[in-house]
């Protein structure tokens, strides 16, 4: 849920691919770092800043630190929920100093810039940064499609605004390279939104639970691996809708045959894959 924010920012660089980039700060604890982020954004040509449960801040104080940035400060959007903050994003890139045992895609800032610019023609791309004291928690890292490590010495303790500046600097350089040829769209269908991904993972969990797949396994570990597999596969909107339909049909079959009680709410009505026709995917029980 968005708590506050002004109307959409009139993009001064509407012809720039950076207009589709959103910086997302998860629970920033210091207004100085918010101001430092705003300053980095102004210098590197990025305009959209989203804050998830931030520390209380004074916009006038932010502008006092990051001079001549009112157009960015006035357009800051604040949310009390991370999923709401990124629901419209087609790609999420999370910055973390930690390496994890899960087989996530780990890239450096330069590769992250190329990755982001390769998706902006399809929609909004979110660059996600965590708290100053602990970075991004596992539940947020679970939602990003690629994780970024900024190369450092063994002392991996960058200031939040510094990390944002490094990320946006690489974006600025990549977007300004007139000799660089962008890849064409890989698939006909658009990429799925973050919201569609989360619907799928929830329905996949329900179907696996219904067939007792978790009986001798840890659900959290299995679902984390399934997230990693899905994000590496990079399904398009149509492909992810097909996977959703498979998970839902497992549950419906078990319900129709009396093996389990109804698990899906009556309002569940996923969009069927475009190549599937003549089948009832409304989620209503058959008579």
N, C-alpha and C positions, 0 to 999 in steps of 0.2 A: 504494500500500500504506500502510495506517495503521500508524504506529509505536507510538503510545501514545494514551491517552485514557480517561477514566472512562466509566461507563455513562451512558446518556442523561439529560440534565438534566431534572428534574421542572419543567415550565414553570409559573412562578408566575402567568403571564398566558395561560392556555390558551385564553381566549376572544379573544385579541388576534391580529390578522393578523401582527404582528411575530414571533410564535412560529415562523413559517416562514422568517424571514430568517437567513441565515448570513453572517457576516463572514469572508472568506478573505484571509489575509495571505500573499503569495508571497515566501518567503525574507526575512523581516524580519531586520534586522541588529543591532538595538539593543533589549535587553529593556525599556528605558524606553518605547519606542514600543509594545511589546506591552502594557505596563501602561497606557499612555495610551489605547490602544484599548479595553481592558477597562473603564476608567473611563467612557469615552464610551458604551459599550454599556450599562453599568448606569444611567447617567443617562437614556438614551433608550429603554430598555425592550427591548433586543435581547440574547439570551442565548447564541447559538451562535457560537463562535469556532473557526475551523479554521486551522492553521498549516502551511504547506508548506516543509519544510526550513528551520526557523527557527534563529537563533542559540541557543546553549545559555542557558537561563534558570532562575532559582530561583523557584518559585511563592511562597515566603514573601516574597521581594523584590518580586514583582509586587503582592502584597497590601499590602505596606508603602507602595507608591506609589499604588495604587488601593484605598483602604480600603473594607472591608465589601463585597468582591466575590468571596468564596470560592466562591459557587455558580456563578459564571462561570468562575473559574480552574480549579476542580476538574473542570469539564466540557470544558476545552480538548482538542481532538483534533489530533494531529500526524500529518502524512503525509510520505512521501518522494517522492510523485508527485502532480502537480497534477490529472491526470485522475481519480485515485482520490478526491481531496478533493472534487471537484464532480460525481461520477458520478450522484448522485441529484438533482441540480438540474435544474429545468425551464427556468430562465432565469438567465443570467449577465450581470451588468452590471460592466464594468471601468472603473476610474478611471485616467485618464492625463492628463498635461499636454501630450502631443504630439497634433498633428493629422496624419493620415496621408493619403497620396494615394489609397489604396483608398477606395471609396465606402461607408465604414461609416456606420452611424446614429450621429450625434453629438448628445448631449443634455446638458442642464444638470442639476444636482443635484435641483432641484424636479421636473423631468420624469422623472428617474430614480426618484424616490420613487413617483410615480404609476404608472410602468411596473412597478416591483417589486410594488406592492400589487395591481396588476391581474392578477398571475400567481400570487399566493400561494394562492389557492383550489385551484390545480391541483397544488401541490407546493412543494418547497424552492426559494428564490431566493437566489443567491449574489452578494454584493457583493465584488468582487475588487480588491485593492490590491497594488502592487508594492514592490520594494526601495526603501530610502531613497535610494540613490545613483543608480539608473537607472530606477526605475519598472517597469512591466510590459514584458517583452520581446515581440518580435513573435509568437513562437510561442504565447504566452499570449493576446495580443490577438486572434490568429486564432480563439480558441475562445469569446470572449465574443460575446453577441448584440447588445449595444449598448455604446458607449463614452461615458464621461462626462468632460467638461471642466468644471472648477470655474473660473468667471470670476475672473480676477486681472488685475493690471497685466502689463506685459511681463516682470516678474520672477515667473515661474510656478514657485515653489519652495516649496510647502507642506510642512510637516512631516507625516509619515505619519499620526500620531494626529490631527492637525488635520483632515486630509482625511477621515478616518473620522468625526470628530465632525460635520463639515458634512453628510456624506451621511446619517448617522443622525438628525440634527436635522430635516432635511426629511422623513424617513420618519416621525419621531415626530409632527410637525405634521399630515402627511397622514393618518396612521392615527387621529388624535384628532379629526378633523373630522367631527362627527356629521351635518352637513348635506350632506356629499358622497355622491353616489350612485355606487356601483360599477357598472361595466359588467357585463352578463351574459356568460356564456361565448359566445365567437364561433363556436365549432364544437362539434359533438357529441363528437368524439374528443378525448382529452386531448393536451396538448403533448408532444412527444418529449423524452426525457432527453438530457443531454449525451453519454452513452455511445452512444445510438442515432445521434446526429448524427455522432460520430466514426467509427462503423461505416460509415455511408453515405459519408462523404468518402473513406474508405479504399477502398471498393468502386468509387466513381466514378473514383478515380485509376487503379485497376487496369483498368477497362473502357476509359478514354480511352487509357491506355498500350497496351492490346492492339490498338486500331485505329490506332495510331501517330499519335494526335492531337498528341503532344508533339514530333513529329519536327522541326518548325521553330519551336517555341514553348518558352518557359521554363515547366516544370511548376509551379514555386513561384508564379509570377505568375498562371497560369491557375487554380490551386486556390484562391488567395487571393480571386480574383474570384468563383469559384463559391461560396465560403463567404459572401461578402458578399451575393450574389444570394439564396442559400438563406435566410440569416437575415432579410433584408428581406421575403422572401415569407412567413416565419413559418408553415411547414407544420405541420399537426397530426400526431399519431402515425401515423394511417392514411395520410396523404399521403406522409410521409417513408418509410414502409414500401413504398409503391408505387414511389417513386424508387429505393429499394434494389433492389427486384425487377427494375426495368428494367436497372440496371447489372449485376446478376448474370446476367440472361438474355443480355445482350450477350456476356459471357464464355462462358456455356454454349453459345451458338450457335456461336461461333468454335471452341470445343473439339469440338463434335459434327461440324462440317464439316471438321475437320482443319486449320484455318487457324492455330491456335496450340496449343501444348501446354497441358495442364491448369494453370490458374493458381490455382484456388480449393482450399483444403484440404478434405479429406473431411468435416470436422465442421461446415462452414458450413451453417447451416440457419435462414435468416431467417424470421421470422413473415410469412406472406403478407398482403397487404392484405385487409381484412375483406370487401370486395365481390368478391374473386377466389376462386372455388371450383373444385374439380375439377382443379387443376393441381399438378404435382409441383414444389415449391419446396424440396426437401430438400437440394439441392446434390450429390446422388449422380449419377455418370455413368450415362447410359441405356445399356442393353444393345443 
